[in-house]
Amino acid sequence: ARSRGVPVTILFEPDLDNARLLAQTIKANHFSSGFVILFAVADKFGEARFIVDRASGATGSLQDHSDNASSLHSAYGMKTVAVPTICLDAYT
């Protein structure tokens, strides 16, 4: 995406804790052309259940992997929250 000819970096992050960390990193590095949007990327606009990874913060997902015994989703009994979804077609 571009704003007045300047490249813009859009970071989509549905996990509020991760979004806060990203925003702090952007601010600390004076990265004025980047911003965080609290949405999950999906194939349509709407709402979805997001599985929050409280163990590492790295494996949150819209897809439930709790039936996979080696998955963190199974091992830690991750909680789910409703998150808004956005389709990347809106940014073409």
C-alpha positions in Angstrom: 0.0 0.0 0.0 1.1 3.6 -0.6 0.1 6.8 1.1 1.1 9.9 -0.9 3.8 8.0 -2.7 5.4 6.6 0.5 5.4 2.9 0.9 3.3 1.8 3.9 3.7 -1.4 5.9 0.5 -2.9 7.3 0.8 -5.5 10.0 -2.2 -7.6 10.7 -2.2 -9.1 14.2 -5.3 -10.4 16.0 -3.6 -11.2 19.2 -3.8 -8.0 21.4 -0.6 -8.7 23.3 1.4 -9.3 20.1 -0.2 -6.2 18.5 1.0 -4.1 21.5 4.5 -5.5 21.1 4.5 -4.7 17.4 3.3 -1.1 18.1 6.0 -0.6 20.7 8.7 -1.9 18.2 7.4 0.4 15.5 7.5 3.4 17.8 10.9 2.5 19.3 12.4 2.3 15.8 10.7 5.5 14.5 9.1 3.5 11.7 6.5 6.1 10.7 5.2 4.2 7.7 4.1 1.1 9.5 1.0 0.4 11.5 -0.8 -2.5 13.2 -4.4 -3.5 12.4 -6.1 -5.7 15.0 -7.6 -8.1 12.5 -6.9 -11.7 11.4 -6.4 -12.3 7.7 -9.0 -14.7 6.2 -10.7 -15.4 2.9 -13.6 -13.1 3.9 -14.6 -10.1 6.0 -16.4 -11.0 9.2 -15.5 -12.6 12.5 -13.7 -15.9 13.4 -12.6 -17.8 16.5 -8.9 -17.2 17.1 -7.0 -19.6 19.2 -4.7 -17.6 21.5 -1.2 -19.0 22.2 -0.4 -18.1 25.8 2.5 -20.5 26.0 4.8 -18.7 23.5 2.7 -16.1 21.8 3.9 -17.4 18.4 1.3 -20.0 17.3 -2.0 -18.3 17.6 -4.3 -19.5 14.8 -7.7 -19.4 13.2 -7.3 -23.1 12.6 -7.8 -25.5 15.6 -5.0 -28.0 16.0 -6.1 -29.4 19.3 -6.6 -32.8 17.8 -2.8 -33.0 17.0 -1.2 -34.4 20.2 2.1 -32.7 19.3 0.5 -29.3 18.9 0.8 -26.5 21.5 -2.9 -26.0 21.1 -3.4 -29.5 22.4 -0.7 -29.5 25.1 -1.8 -26.1 26.7 -5.5 -26.1 26.1 -5.4 -22.7 24.4 -8.4 -20.4 24.8 -10.3 -18.9 21.9 -11.5 -15.4 21.4 -13.7 -13.8 18.7 -11.7 -11.6 16.3 -12.6 -9.5 13.3 -11.3 -10.8 10.0 -10.3 -9.0 6.8 -9.7 -10.1 3.3 -6.5 -8.9 1.7 -8.4 -8.3 -1.6 -9.3 -4.9 0.1 -5.7 -3.8 -0.2 -5.1 -4.5 -3.9 
